[in-house]
Amino acid sequence: MSVNRRYSKRHPVNFVLYIHYRDKRIFPAQAKNLSIHGMFIQTNSLTLPKGNLVDLEFSLSDTSWQIPAVVVHSSPAGLGVMFRKPQPALERCSHVADESSYRPRQPQIVFPESTKGHTEVSP
C-alpha cells in the first residue's frame, strides 16, 4: 500500500522559470505542475541534491514571483521542490495563466562547465 505524501492537489502548468542556486547560478527550466505547497520542474538533466535551498523566479498572470523553496526530489527528469511557505495566490493564478502570459526578465544565465549530457551540481 502506497502513502501519498502530497498535502494538496497538483495542477498541470507549462511556463519558463529560473532556478537561482547559491546566489550566483541561474538555470532556465520549465514548470510542469504546481500546488499550494510546491512544484515539479523539468530541468533537462540538471540535478541538485535533495535538501538544497533554491529561489524560483518567474512571471505568471502579469505578476512577478520570487519564491524560496527546498529540493525534495531530484532526478534526470527534473526537480520536485517544496515552497518554504504555502503559496495560495500562485495556485489561484495558475488556473487562469497560460504560457502566453509569461514575460521573462532576462537574468544573466551561468551555464555549468559541462553542457553536454547530464549535469549535476554538487552542494
Biopython code that builds the backbone (N, CA, C, O; Angstrom):
import numpy as np
from Bio.PDB.StructureBuilder import StructureBuilder

atoms = [
    (1, "MET", "N", (0.839, -1.175, 0.000)),
    (1, "MET", "CA", (0.000, 0.000, 0.000)),
    (1, "MET", "C", (0.884, 1.238, 0.000)),
    (1, "MET", "O", (1.808, 1.346, 0.807)),
    (2, "SER", "N", (0.605, 2.164, -0.897)),
    (2, "SER", "CA", (1.409, 3.371, -1.032)),
    (2, "SER", "C", (0.780, 4.519, -0.249)),
    (2, "SER", "O", (-0.441, 4.617, -0.129)),
    (3, "VAL", "N", (1.633, 5.372, 0.272)),
    (3, "VAL", "CA", (1.163, 6.524, 1.039)),
    (3, "VAL", "C", (1.419, 7.776, 0.207)),
    (3, "VAL", "O", (2.544, 8.012, -0.234)),
    (4, "ASN", "N", (0.375, 8.578, -0.008)),
    (4, "ASN", "CA", (0.517, 9.824, -0.749)),
    (4, "ASN", "C", (1.003, 10.900, 0.205)),
    (4, "ASN", "O", (0.302, 11.242, 1.158)),
    (5, "ARG", "N", (2.198, 11.441, -0.035)),
    (5, "ARG", "CA", (2.786, 12.422, 0.870)),
    (5, "ARG", "C", (2.457, 13.860, 0.485)),
    (5, "ARG", "O", (2.867, 14.783, 1.189)),
    (6, "ARG", "N", (1.738, 14.078, -0.601)),
    (6, "ARG", "CA", (1.398, 15.436, -1.008)),
    (6, "ARG", "C", (0.268, 15.960, -0.144)),
    (6, "ARG", "O", (-0.666, 15.237, 0.206)),
    (7, "TYR", "N", (0.379, 17.240, 0.190)),
    (7, "TYR", "CA", (-0.618, 17.870, 1.044)),
    (7, "TYR", "C", (-1.765, 18.467, 0.246)),
    (7, "TYR", "O", (-2.843, 18.697, 0.793)),
    (8, "SER", "N", (-1.549, 18.720, -1.034)),
    (8, "SER", "CA", (-2.594, 19.327, -1.855)),
    (8, "SER", "C", (-2.456, 18.865, -3.297)),
    (8, "SER", "O", (-1.407, 18.369, -3.706)),
    (9, "LYS", "N", (-3.529, 19.035, -4.061)),
    (9, "LYS", "CA", (-3.585, 18.593, -5.439)),
    (9, "LYS", "C", (-2.625, 19.386, -6.319)),
    (9, "LYS", "O", (-2.496, 20.602, -6.175)),
    (10, "ARG", "N", (-1.948, 18.682, -7.238)),
    (10, "ARG", "CA", (-1.078, 19.326, -8.226)),
    (10, "ARG", "C", (-1.905, 19.676, -9.464)),
    (10, "ARG", "O", (-2.801, 18.930, -9.859)),
    (11, "HIS", "N", (-1.588, 20.830, -10.070)),
    (11, "HIS", "CA", (-2.268, 21.286, -11.270)),
    (11, "HIS", "C", (-1.243, 21.383, -12.400)),
    (11, "HIS", "O", (-0.148, 21.904, -12.189)),
    (12, "PRO", "N", (-1.580, 20.889, -13.599)),
    (12, "PRO", "CA", (-0.629, 20.984, -14.712)),
    (12, "PRO", "C", (-0.410, 22.439, -15.117)),
    (12, "PRO", "O", (-1.357, 23.223, -15.179)),
    (13, "VAL", "N", (0.837, 22.790, -15.390)),
    (13, "VAL", "CA", (1.206, 24.124, -15.858)),
    (13, "VAL", "C", (2.296, 23.952, -16.913)),
    (13, "VAL", "O", (2.812, 22.853, -17.114)),
    (14, "ASN", "N", (2.634, 25.038, -17.574)),
    (14, "ASN", "CA", (3.706, 24.987, -18.566)),
    (14, "ASN", "C", (4.237, 26.406, -18.747)),
    (14, "ASN", "O", (3.741, 27.160, -19.585)),
    (15, "PHE", "N", (5.240, 26.763, -17.962)),
    (15, "PHE", "CA", (5.856, 28.082, -18.117)),
    (15, "PHE", "C", (7.331, 28.012, -17.759)),
    (15, "PHE", "O", (7.773, 27.122, -17.034)),
    (16, "VAL", "N", (8.077, 28.969, -18.283)),
    (16, "VAL", "CA", (9.516, 29.054, -18.055)),
    (16, "VAL", "C", (9.773, 29.712, -16.702)),
    (16, "VAL", "O", (9.072, 30.643, -16.304)),
    (17, "LEU", "N", (10.783, 29.216, -16.010)),
    (17, "LEU", "CA", (11.215, 29.848, -14.765)),
    (17, "LEU", "C", (12.728, 29.768, -14.684)),
    (17, "LEU", "O", (13.370, 29.075, -15.473)),
    (18, "TYR", "N", (13.286, 30.479, -13.727)),
    (18, "TYR", "CA", (14.728, 30.460, -13.490)),
    (18, "TYR", "C", (14.978, 29.967, -12.078)),
    (18, "TYR", "O", (14.342, 30.415, -11.124)),
    (19, "ILE", "N", (15.917, 29.038, -11.961)),
    (19, "ILE", "CA", (16.307, 28.499, -10.659)),
    (19, "ILE", "C", (17.581, 29.207, -10.229)),
    (19, "ILE", "O", (18.610, 29.117, -10.899)),
    (20, "HIS", "N", (17.504, 29.903, -9.122)),
    (20, "HIS", "CA", (18.687, 30.555, -8.545)),
    (20, "HIS", "C", (19.236, 29.596, -7.487)),
    (20, "HIS", "O", (18.523, 29.165, -6.581)),
    (21, "TYR", "N", (20.517, 29.278, -7.628)),
    (21, "TYR", "CA", (21.165, 28.353, -6.710)),
    (21, "TYR", "C", (22.455, 28.980, -6.225)),
    (21, "TYR", "O", (23.310, 29.356, -7.027)),
    (22, "ARG", "N", (22.597, 29.092, -4.933)),
    (22, "ARG", "CA", (23.786, 29.684, -4.308)),
    (22, "ARG", "C", (24.051, 31.110, -4.778)),
    (22, "ARG", "O", (25.200, 31.485, -5.012)),
    (23, "ASP", "N", (23.009, 31.895, -4.915)),
    (23, "ASP", "CA", (23.059, 33.321, -5.234)),
    (23, "ASP", "C", (23.729, 33.671, -6.560)),
    (23, "ASP", "O", (23.647, 34.825, -6.982)),
    (24, "LYS", "N", (24.374, 32.749, -7.221)),
    (24, "LYS", "CA", (25.100, 33.101, -8.440)),
    (24, "LYS", "C", (24.683, 32.278, -9.643)),
    (24, "LYS", "O", (24.706, 32.780, -10.767)),
    (25, "ARG", "N", (24.312, 31.059, -9.441)),
    (25, "ARG", "CA", (23.994, 30.187, -10.563)),
    (25, "ARG", "C", (22.523, 30.312, -10.911)),
    (25, "ARG", "O", (21.652, 30.188, -10.050)),
    (26, "ILE", "N", (22.261, 30.559, -12.182)),
    (26, "ILE", "CA", (20.887, 30.690, -12.648)),
    (26, "ILE", "C", (20.688, 29.694, -13.781)),
    (26, "ILE", "O", (21.440, 29.673, -14.756)),
    (27, "PHE", "N", (19.653, 28.866, -13.628)),
    (27, "PHE", "CA", (19.372, 27.839, -14.616)),
    (27, "PHE", "C", (17.956, 28.011, -15.154)),
    (27, "PHE", "O", (17.016, 28.072, -14.362)),
    (28, "PRO", "N", (17.771, 28.090, -16.463)),
    (28, "PRO", "CA", (16.418, 28.124, -17.014)),
    (28, "PRO", "C", (15.791, 26.736, -16.912)),
    (28, "PRO", "O", (16.488, 25.728, -17.027)),
    (29, "ALA", "N", (14.477, 26.683, -16.697)),
    (29, "ALA", "CA", (13.777, 25.411, -16.561)),
    (29, "ALA", "C", (12.309, 25.608, -16.937)),
    (29, "ALA", "O", (11.883, 26.712, -17.276)),
    (30, "GLN", "N", (11.548, 24.522, -16.872)),
    (30, "GLN", "CA", (10.144, 24.541, -17.271)),
    (30, "GLN", "C", (9.292, 23.984, -16.135)),
    (30, "GLN", "O", (9.477, 22.837, -15.727)),
    (31, "ALA", "N", (8.357, 24.792, -15.620)),
    (31, "ALA", "CA", (7.421, 24.313, -14.597)),
    (31, "ALA", "C", (6.409, 23.395, -15.260)),
    (31, "ALA", "O", (5.869, 23.722, -16.317)),
    (32, "LYS", "N", (6.149, 22.246, -14.646)),
    (32, "LYS", "CA", (5.227, 21.267, -15.231)),
    (32, "LYS", "C", (3.963, 21.054, -14.407)),
    (32, "LYS", "O", (2.899, 20.798, -14.972)),
    (33, "ASN", "N", (4.057, 21.155, -13.088)),
    (33, "ASN", "CA", (2.849, 21.118, -12.269)),
    (33, "ASN", "C", (3.125, 21.842, -10.966)),
    (33, "ASN", "O", (4.275, 21.973, -10.547)),
    (34, "LEU", "N", (2.057, 22.312, -10.327)),
    (34, "LEU", "CA", (2.258, 23.005, -9.057)),
    (34, "LEU", "C", (1.045, 22.869, -8.163)),
    (34, "LEU", "O", (-0.058, 22.550, -8.609)),
    (35, "SER", "N", (1.280, 23.119, -6.902)),
    (35, "SER", "CA", (0.228, 23.144, -5.887)),
    (35, "SER", "C", (0.536, 24.298, -4.954)),
    (35, "SER", "O", (1.492, 25.043, -5.171)),
    (36, "ILE", "N", (-0.253, 24.442, -3.942)),
    (36, "ILE", "CA", (-0.034, 25.491, -2.948)),
    (36, "ILE", "C", (1.305, 25.279, -2.216)),
    (36, "ILE", "O", (1.881, 26.232, -1.691)),
    (37, "HIS", "N", (1.796, 24.031, -2.184)),
    (37, "HIS", "CA", (2.993, 23.687, -1.410)),
    (37, "HIS", "C", (4.262, 23.453, -2.225)),
    (37, "HIS", "O", (5.350, 23.421, -1.649)),
    (38, "GLY", "N", (4.160, 23.287, -3.553)),
    (38, "GLY", "CA", (5.372, 23.008, -4.309)),
    (38, "GLY", "C", (5.122, 22.853, -5.788)),
    (38, "GLY", "O", (4.020, 23.103, -6.275)),
    (39, "MET", "N", (6.160, 22.436, -6.505)),
    (39, "MET", "CA", (6.026, 22.230, -7.952)),
    (39, "MET", "C", (7.057, 21.228, -8.450)),
    (39, "MET", "O", (8.062, 20.959, -7.792)),
    (40, "PHE", "N", (6.774, 20.678, -9.643)),
    (40, "PHE", "CA", (7.755, 19.857, -10.339)),
    (40, "PHE", "C", (8.293, 20.683, -11.487)),
    (40, "PHE", "O", (7.535, 21.314, -12.224)),
    (41, "ILE", "N", (9.620, 20.675, -11.635)),
    (41, "ILE", "CA", (10.309, 21.493, -12.624)),
    (41, "ILE", "C", (11.121, 20.585, -13.539)),
    (41, "ILE", "O", (11.977, 19.833, -13.075)),
    (42, "GLN", "N", (10.850, 20.658, -14.832)),
    (42, "GLN", "CA", (11.645, 19.921, -15.825)),
    (42, "GLN", "C", (12.940, 20.690, -16.046)),
    (42, "GLN", "O", (12.911, 21.871, -16.391)),
    (43, "THR", "N", (14.079, 20.025, -15.848)),
    (43, "THR", "CA", (15.359, 20.730, -15.839)),
    (43, "THR", "C", (16.340, 20.301, -16.926)),
    (43, "THR", "O", (17.480, 20.765, -16.930)),
    (44, "ASN", "N", (15.936, 19.444, -17.831)),
    (44, "ASN", "CA", (16.848, 18.995, -18.895)),
    (44, "ASN", "C", (18.164, 18.459, -18.345)),
    (44, "ASN", "O", (19.237, 18.935, -18.715)),
    (45, "SER", "N", (18.082, 17.487, -17.477)),
    (45, "SER", "CA", (19.224, 16.745, -16.940)),
    (45, "SER", "C", (20.036, 17.463, -15.868)),
    (45, "SER", "O", (21.093, 16.967, -15.480)),
    (46, "LEU", "N", (19.588, 18.590, -15.387)),
    (46, "LEU", "CA", (20.245, 19.233, -14.248)),
    (46, "LEU", "C", (19.663, 18.634, -12.980)),
    (46, "LEU", "O", (18.443, 18.585, -12.828)),
    (47, "THR", "N", (20.514, 18.175, -12.062)),
    (47, "THR", "CA", (20.029, 17.702, -10.770)),
    (47, "THR", "C", (20.708, 18.494, -9.669)),
    (47, "THR", "O", (21.865, 18.895, -9.794)),
    (48, "LEU", "N", (19.981, 18.710, -8.604)),
    (48, "LEU", "CA", (20.521, 19.352, -7.405)),
    (48, "LEU", "C", (20.283, 18.409, -6.242)),
    (48, "LEU", "O", (19.260, 17.725, -6.212)),
    (49, "PRO", "N", (21.184, 18.350, -5.295)),
    (49, "PRO", "CA", (21.000, 17.442, -4.165)),
    (49, "PRO", "C", (19.757, 17.783, -3.342)),
    (49, "PRO", "O", (19.421, 18.950, -3.141)),
    (50, "LYS", "N", (19.096, 16.739, -2.880)),
    (50, "LYS", "CA", (17.931, 16.874, -2.008)),
    (50, "LYS", "C", (18.322, 17.688, -0.772)),
    (50, "LYS", "O", (19.397, 17.492, -0.205)),
    (51, "GLY", "N", (17.447, 18.592, -0.365)),
    (51, "GLY", "CA", (17.689, 19.411, 0.819)),
    (51, "GLY", "C", (18.291, 20.775, 0.515)),
    (51, "GLY", "O", (18.355, 21.626, 1.403)),
    (52, "ASN", "N", (18.733, 21.005, -0.715)),
    (52, "ASN", "CA", (19.319, 22.303, -1.063)),
    (52, "ASN", "C", (18.249, 23.363, -1.230)),
    (52, "ASN", "O", (17.146, 23.089, -1.704)),
    (53, "LEU", "N", (18.593, 24.575, -0.834)),
    (53, "LEU", "CA", (17.690, 25.711, -0.974)),
    (53, "LEU", "C", (17.886, 26.359, -2.335)),
    (53, "LEU", "O", (19.013, 26.517, -2.803)),
    (54, "VAL", "N", (16.779, 26.733, -2.966)),
    (54, "VAL", "CA", (16.800, 27.424, -4.247)),
    (54, "VAL", "C", (15.783, 28.559, -4.190)),
    (54, "VAL", "O", (14.890, 28.565, -3.343)),
    (55, "ASP", "N", (15.928, 29.507, -5.092)),
    (55, "ASP", "CA", (14.917, 30.540, -5.298)),
    (55, "ASP", "C", (14.403, 30.372, -6.719)),
    (55, "ASP", "O", (15.183, 30.179, -7.651)),
    (56, "LEU", "N", (13.094, 30.444, -6.877)),
    (56, "LEU", "CA", (12.458, 30.297, -8.174)),
    (56, "LEU", "C", (11.963, 31.659, -8.620)),
    (56, "LEU", "O", (11.273, 32.347, -7.867)),
    (57, "GLU", "N", (12.309, 32.054, -9.835)),
    (57, "GLU", "CA", (11.912, 33.360, -10.350)),
    (57, "GLU", "C", (11.164, 33.183, -11.663)),
    (57, "GLU", "O", (11.636, 32.501, -12.573)),
    (58, "PHE", "N", (9.981, 33.810, -11.752)),
    (58, "PHE", "CA", (9.169, 33.726, -12.959)),
    (58, "PHE", "C", (8.075, 34.780, -12.921)),
    (58, "PHE", "O", (7.846, 35.425, -11.897)),
    (59, "SER", "N", (7.407, 34.942, -14.054)),
    (59, "SER", "CA", (6.241, 35.813, -14.151)),
    (59, "SER", "C", (5.070, 34.969, -14.605)),
    (59, "SER", "O", (5.197, 34.131, -15.498)),
    (60, "LEU", "N", (3.934, 35.199, -13.983)),
    (60, "LEU", "CA", (2.734, 34.438, -14.304)),
    (60, "LEU", "C", (1.537, 35.340, -14.071)),
    (60, "LEU", "O", (1.424, 35.960, -13.014)),
    (61, "SER", "N", (0.648, 35.419, -15.040)),
    (61, "SER", "CA", (-0.557, 36.255, -14.935)),
    (61, "SER", "C", (-0.215, 37.695, -14.574)),
    (61, "SER", "O", (-0.833, 38.285, -13.687)),
    (62, "ASP", "N", (0.768, 38.254, -15.263)),
    (62, "ASP", "CA", (1.187, 39.648, -15.055)),
    (62, "ASP", "C", (1.724, 39.923, -13.648)),
    (62, "ASP", "O", (1.747, 41.074, -13.211)),
    (63, "THR", "N", (2.152, 38.890, -12.943)),
    (63, "THR", "CA", (2.736, 39.041, -11.611)),
    (63, "THR", "C", (4.121, 38.408, -11.618)),
    (63, "THR", "O", (4.301, 37.297, -12.118)),
    (64, "SER", "N", (5.096, 39.117, -11.063)),
    (64, "SER", "CA", (6.445, 38.556, -10.911)),
    (64, "SER", "C", (6.530, 37.831, -9.574)),
    (64, "SER", "O", (6.044, 38.325, -8.556)),
    (65, "TRP", "N", (7.141, 36.674, -9.586)),
    (65, "TRP", "CA", (7.276, 35.842, -8.393)),
    (65, "TRP", "C", (8.742, 35.537, -8.138)),
    (65, "TRP", "O", (9.506, 35.302, -9.074)),
    (66, "GLN", "N", (9.131, 35.542, -6.882)),
    (66, "GLN", "CA", (10.426, 35.013, -6.452)),
    (66, "GLN", "C", (10.138, 34.243, -5.179)),
    (66, "GLN", "O", (9.847, 34.831, -4.137)),
    (67, "ILE", "N", (10.221, 32.913, -5.270)),
    (67, "ILE", "CA", (9.769, 32.035, -4.184)),
    (67, "ILE", "C", (10.916, 31.170, -3.695)),
    (67, "ILE", "O", (11.511, 30.432, -4.482)),
    (68, "PRO", "N", (11.240, 31.247, -2.401)),
    (68, "PRO", "CA", (12.233, 30.329, -1.840)),
    (68, "PRO", "C", (11.636, 28.922, -1.712)),
    (68, "PRO", "O", (10.473, 28.759, -1.342)),
    (69, "ALA", "N", (12.448, 27.922, -2.024)),
    (69, "ALA", "CA", (11.985, 26.534, -1.987)),
    (69, "ALA", "C", (13.139, 25.630, -1.587)),
    (69, "ALA", "O", (14.298, 26.044, -1.569)),
    (70, "VAL", "N", (12.799, 24.385, -1.266)),
    (70, "VAL", "CA", (13.798, 23.377, -0.936)),
    (70, "VAL", "C", (13.599, 22.186, -1.878)),
    (70, "VAL", "O", (12.465, 21.794, -2.153)),
    (71, "VAL", "N", (14.690, 21.618, -2.367)),
    (71, "VAL", "CA", (14.632, 20.457, -3.256)),
    (71, "VAL", "C", (14.257, 19.236, -2.425)),
    (71, "VAL", "O", (14.941, 18.896, -1.459)),
    (72, "VAL", "N", (13.153, 18.572, -2.811)),
    (72, "VAL", "CA", (12.722, 17.372, -2.087)),
    (72, "VAL", "C", (12.847, 16.112, -2.944)),
    (72, "VAL", "O", (12.758, 14.996, -2.432)),
    (73, "HIS", "N", (13.054, 16.297, -4.246)),
    (73, "HIS", "CA", (13.231, 15.170, -5.157)),
    (73, "HIS", "C", (14.080, 15.646, -6.330)),
    (73, "HIS", "O", (13.897, 16.756, -6.830)),
    (74, "SER", "N", (15.006, 14.804, -6.761)),
    (74, "SER", "CA", (15.853, 15.169, -7.887)),
    (74, "SER", "C", (16.103, 13.933, -8.743)),
    (74, "SER", "O", (16.467, 12.872, -8.235)),
    (75, "SER", "N", (15.901, 14.088, -10.056)),
    (75, "SER", "CA", (16.164, 13.003, -10.994)),
    (75, "SER", "C", (16.585, 13.629, -12.317)),
    (75, "SER", "O", (16.469, 14.844, -12.475)),
    (76, "PRO", "N", (17.066, 12.846, -13.265)),
    (76, "PRO", "CA", (17.417, 13.421, -14.565)),
    (76, "PRO", "C", (16.224, 14.115, -15.251)),
    (76, "PRO", "O", (16.422, 14.993, -16.091)),
    (77, "ALA", "N", (15.005, 13.728, -14.900)),
    (77, "ALA", "CA", (13.817, 14.353, -15.496)),
    (77, "ALA", "C", (13.553, 15.738, -14.924)),
    (77, "ALA", "O", (12.991, 16.593, -15.608)),
    (78, "GLY", "N", (13.949, 15.966, -13.684)),
    (78, "GLY", "CA", (13.703, 17.269, -13.094)),
    (78, "GLY", "C", (13.761, 17.269, -11.580)),
    (78, "GLY", "O", (14.257, 16.337, -10.947)),
    (79, "LEU", "N", (13.234, 18.357, -11.020)),
    (79, "LEU", "CA", (13.266, 18.575, -9.575)),
    (79, "LEU", "C", (11.857, 18.701, -9.012)),
    (79, "LEU", "O", (10.988, 19.328, -9.618)),
    (80, "GLY", "N", (11.644, 18.109, -7.867)),
    (80, "GLY", "CA", (10.450, 18.383, -7.080)),
    (80, "GLY", "C", (10.878, 19.331, -5.979)),
    (80, "GLY", "O", (11.823, 19.043, -5.244)),
    (81, "VAL", "N", (10.190, 20.466, -5.854)),
    (81, "VAL", "CA", (10.535, 21.425, -4.806)),
    (81, "VAL", "C", (9.317, 21.695, -3.931)),
    (81, "VAL", "O", (8.176, 21.661, -4.391)),
    (82, "MET", "N", (9.592, 21.961, -2.669)),
    (82, "MET", "CA", (8.559, 22.362, -1.723)),
    (82, "MET", "C", (8.815, 23.815, -1.372)),
    (82, "MET", "O", (9.928, 24.182, -0.998)),
    (83, "PHE", "N", (7.782, 24.647, -1.492)),
    (83, "PHE", "CA", (7.927, 26.045, -1.146)),
    (83, "PHE", "C", (8.167, 26.181, 0.349)),
    (83, "PHE", "O", (7.621, 25.411, 1.140)),
    (84, "ARG", "N", (8.981, 27.157, 0.741)),
    (84, "ARG", "CA", (9.256, 27.359, 2.165)),
    (84, "ARG", "C", (8.006, 27.833, 2.895)),
    (84, "ARG", "O", (7.843, 27.578, 4.089)),
    (85, "LYS", "N", (7.112, 28.532, 2.168)),
    (85, "LYS", "CA", (5.810, 28.946, 2.710)),
    (85, "LYS", "C", (4.754, 28.608, 1.665)),
    (85, "LYS", "O", (5.018, 28.729, 0.469)),
    (86, "PRO", "N", (3.558, 28.185, 2.091)),
    (86, "PRO", "CA", (2.497, 27.909, 1.116)),
    (86, "PRO", "C", (2.217, 29.135, 0.242)),
    (86, "PRO", "O", (2.356, 30.273, 0.690)),
    (87, "GLN", "N", (1.824, 28.888, -1.005)),
    (87, "GLN", "CA", (1.602, 29.951, -1.989)),
    (87, "GLN", "C", (0.193, 29.871, -2.576)),
    (87, "GLN", "O", (0.041, 29.534, -3.750)),
    (88, "PRO", "N", (-0.839, 30.174, -1.788)),
    (88, "PRO", "CA", (-2.200, 30.070, -2.320)),
    (88, "PRO", "C", (-2.473, 31.021, -3.485)),
    (88, "PRO", "O", (-3.225, 30.664, -4.392)),
    (89, "ALA", "N", (-1.891, 32.210, -3.488)),
    (89, "ALA", "CA", (-2.112, 33.156, -4.584)),
    (89, "ALA", "C", (-1.513, 32.618, -5.886)),
    (89, "ALA", "O", (-2.090, 32.816, -6.955)),
    (90, "LEU", "N", (-0.380, 31.950, -5.808)),
    (90, "LEU", "CA", (0.242, 31.361, -7.000)),
    (90, "LEU", "C", (-0.647, 30.256, -7.555)),
    (90, "LEU", "O", (-0.856, 30.180, -8.765)),
    (91, "GLU", "N", (-1.162, 29.415, -6.699)),
    (91, "GLU", "CA", (-2.023, 28.334, -7.153)),
    (91, "GLU", "C", (-3.272, 28.901, -7.832)),
    (91, "GLU", "O", (-3.703, 28.386, -8.864)),
    (92, "ARG", "N", (-3.849, 29.948, -7.265)),
    (92, "ARG", "CA", (-5.048, 30.557, -7.871)),
    (92, "ARG", "C", (-4.741, 31.113, -9.263)),
    (92, "ARG", "O", (-5.504, 30.884, -10.202)),
    (93, "CYS", "N", (-3.630, 31.843, -9.401)),
    (93, "CYS", "CA", (-3.349, 32.454, -10.699)),
    (93, "CYS", "C", (-2.926, 31.418, -11.728)),
    (93, "CYS", "O", (-3.028, 31.685, -12.925)),
    (94, "SER", "N", (-2.456, 30.250, -11.314)),
    (94, "SER", "CA", (-2.051, 29.219, -12.270)),
    (94, "SER", "C", (-3.241, 28.656, -13.025)),
    (94, "SER", "O", (-3.075, 28.115, -14.118)),
    (95, "HIS", "N", (-4.435, 28.771, -12.465)),
    (95, "HIS", "CA", (-5.627, 28.244, -13.136)),
    (95, "HIS", "C", (-6.020, 29.089, -14.340)),
    (95, "HIS", "O", (-6.642, 28.582, -15.273)),
    (96, "VAL", "N", (-5.665, 30.367, -14.331)),
    (96, "VAL", "CA", (-6.054, 31.257, -15.427)),
    (96, "VAL", "C", (-4.885, 31.588, -16.343)),
    (96, "VAL", "O", (-5.080, 32.187, -17.400)),
    (97, "ALA", "N", (-3.692, 31.212, -15.955)),
    (97, "ALA", "CA", (-2.499, 31.571, -16.736)),
    (97, "ALA", "C", (-2.229, 30.548, -17.819)),
    (97, "ALA", "O", (-2.608, 29.382, -17.709)),
    (98, "ASP", "N", (-1.576, 31.002, -18.853)),
    (98, "ASP", "CA", (-1.036, 30.101, -19.852)),
    (98, "ASP", "C", (0.334, 30.623, -20.249)),
    (98, "ASP", "O", (0.768, 31.670, -19.771)),
    (99, "GLU", "N", (1.001, 29.905, -21.108)),
    (99, "GLU", "CA", (2.374, 30.252, -21.459)),
    (99, "GLU", "C", (2.475, 31.650, -22.065)),
    (99, "GLU", "O", (3.518, 32.293, -21.944)),
    (100, "SER", "N", (1.415, 32.133, -22.715)),
    (100, "SER", "CA", (1.471, 33.448, -23.347)),
    (100, "SER", "C", (1.537, 34.579, -22.324)),
    (100, "SER", "O", (1.895, 35.703, -22.678)),
    (101, "SER", "N", (1.201, 34.307, -21.064)),
    (101, "SER", "CA", (1.250, 35.362, -20.050)),
    (101, "SER", "C", (2.642, 35.549, -19.475)),
    (101, "SER", "O", (2.866, 36.461, -18.679)),
    (102, "TYR", "N", (3.581, 34.698, -19.867)),
    (102, "TYR", "CA", (4.929, 34.781, -19.329)),
    (102, "TYR", "C", (5.735, 35.837, -20.065)),
    (102, "TYR", "O", (5.890, 35.771, -21.285)),
    (103, "ARG", "N", (6.244, 36.800, -19.329)),
    (103, "ARG", "CA", (7.138, 37.815, -19.887)),
    (103, "ARG", "C", (8.430, 37.764, -19.092)),
    (103, "ARG", "O", (8.530, 38.397, -18.041)),
    (104, "PRO", "N", (9.417, 37.026, -19.569)),
    (104, "PRO", "CA", (10.612, 36.811, -18.756)),
    (104, "PRO", "C", (11.495, 38.036, -18.630)),
    (104, "PRO", "O", (11.682, 38.792, -19.584)),
    (105, "ARG", "N", (12.025, 38.212, -17.458)),
    (105, "ARG", "CA", (13.166, 39.099, -17.271)),
    (105, "ARG", "C", (14.344, 38.286, -17.740)),
    (105, "ARG", "O", (14.345, 37.068, -17.557)),
    (106, "GLN", "N", (15.305, 38.871, -18.310)),
    (106, "GLN", "CA", (16.427, 38.112, -18.820)),
    (106, "GLN", "C", (17.611, 38.218, -17.866)),
    (106, "GLN", "O", (18.488, 39.057, -18.071)),
    (107, "PRO", "N", (17.654, 37.381, -16.823)),
    (107, "PRO", "CA", (18.815, 37.408, -15.939)),
    (107, "PRO", "C", (20.023, 36.831, -16.659)),
    (107, "PRO", "O", (19.895, 36.140, -17.669)),
    (108, "GLN", "N", (21.185, 37.127, -16.122)),
    (108, "GLN", "CA", (22.399, 36.550, -16.683)),
    (108, "GLN", "C", (22.402, 35.068, -16.349)),
    (108, "GLN", "O", (22.353, 34.692, -15.178)),
    (109, "ILE", "N", (22.459, 34.238, -17.358)),
    (109, "ILE", "CA", (22.425, 32.799, -17.158)),
    (109, "ILE", "C", (23.847, 32.268, -17.144)),
    (109, "ILE", "O", (24.622, 32.509, -18.069)),
    (110, "VAL", "N", (24.179, 31.544, -16.089)),
    (110, "VAL", "CA", (25.500, 30.947, -15.957)),
    (110, "VAL", "C", (25.342, 29.460, -16.211)),
    (110, "VAL", "O", (24.674, 28.761, -15.449)),
    (111, "PHE", "N", (25.954, 28.978, -17.281)),
    (111, "PHE", "CA", (25.841, 27.582, -17.622)),
    (111, "PHE", "C", (26.913, 26.776, -16.906)),
    (111, "PHE", "O", (28.028, 27.254, -16.699)),
    (112, "PRO", "N", (26.567, 25.541, -16.527)),
    (112, "PRO", "CA", (27.569, 24.675, -15.896)),
    (112, "PRO", "C", (28.737, 24.458, -16.850)),
    (112, "PRO", "O", (28.619, 24.668, -18.057)),
    (113, "GLU", "N", (29.857, 24.038, -16.293)),
    (113, "GLU", "CA", (31.055, 23.819, -17.092)),
    (113, "GLU", "C", (30.794, 22.845, -18.226)),
    (113, "GLU", "O", (31.243, 23.069, -19.350)),
    (114, "SER", "N", (30.077, 21.772, -17.949)),
    (114, "SER", "CA", (29.764, 20.798, -18.984)),
    (114, "SER", "C", (28.317, 20.980, -19.391)),
    (114, "SER", "O", (27.417, 20.818, -18.568)),
    (115, "THR", "N", (28.083, 21.312, -20.639)),
    (115, "THR", "CA", (26.708, 21.472, -21.103)),
    (115, "THR", "C", (26.229, 20.264, -21.893)),
    (115, "THR", "O", (25.114, 20.272, -22.414)),
    (116, "LYS", "N", (27.052, 19.229, -21.990)),
    (116, "LYS", "CA", (26.663, 18.026, -22.705)),
    (116, "LYS", "C", (26.164, 16.991, -21.708)),
    (116, "LYS", "O", (26.770, 16.785, -20.657)),
    (117, "GLY", "N", (25.059, 16.344, -22.046)),
    (117, "GLY", "CA", (24.556, 15.253, -21.233)),
    (117, "GLY", "C", (24.048, 15.708, -19.892)),
    (117, "GLY", "O", (23.478, 16.792, -19.763)),
    (118, "HIS", "N", (24.251, 14.894, -18.916)),
    (118, "HIS", "CA", (23.741, 15.111, -17.559)),
    (118, "HIS", "C", (24.654, 16.059, -16.788)),
    (118, "HIS", "O", (25.873, 15.883, -16.772)),
    (119, "THR", "N", (24.065, 17.053, -16.155)),
    (119, "THR", "CA", (24.832, 17.990, -15.347)),
    (119, "THR", "C", (24.372, 17.874, -13.916)),
    (119, "THR", "O", (23.178, 17.994, -13.639)),
    (120, "GLU", "N", (25.278, 17.646, -13.014)),
    (120, "GLU", "CA", (24.941, 17.573, -11.601)),
    (120, "GLU", "C", (25.689, 18.663, -10.866)),
    (120, "GLU", "O", (26.892, 18.846, -11.055)),
    (121, "VAL", "N", (24.966, 19.386, -10.024)),
    (121, "VAL", "CA", (25.577, 20.446, -9.240)),
    (121, "VAL", "C", (25.757, 19.916, -7.836)),
    (121, "VAL", "O", (24.793, 19.468, -7.215)),
    (122, "SER", "N", (26.953, 19.957, -7.332)),
    (122, "SER", "CA", (27.228, 19.410, -6.004)),
    (122, "SER", "C", (26.993, 20.474, -4.943)),
    (122, "SER", "O", (27.051, 21.668, -5.237)),
    (123, "PRO", "N", (26.726, 20.050, -3.711)),
    (123, "PRO", "CA", (26.458, 21.008, -2.626)),
    (123, "PRO", "C", (27.659, 21.843, -2.265)),
    (123, "PRO", "O", (27.579, 22.687, -1.373)),
]
sb = StructureBuilder()
sb.init_structure("model")
sb.init_model(0)
sb.init_chain("A")
sb.init_seg("    ")
for serial, (resi, resn, name, xyz) in enumerate(atoms, 1):
    if name == "N":
        sb.init_residue(resn, " ", resi, " ")
    sb.init_atom(name, np.array(xyz, "f"), 0.0, 1.0, " ", f" {name:<3s}", serial, name[0])
structure = sb.get_structure()
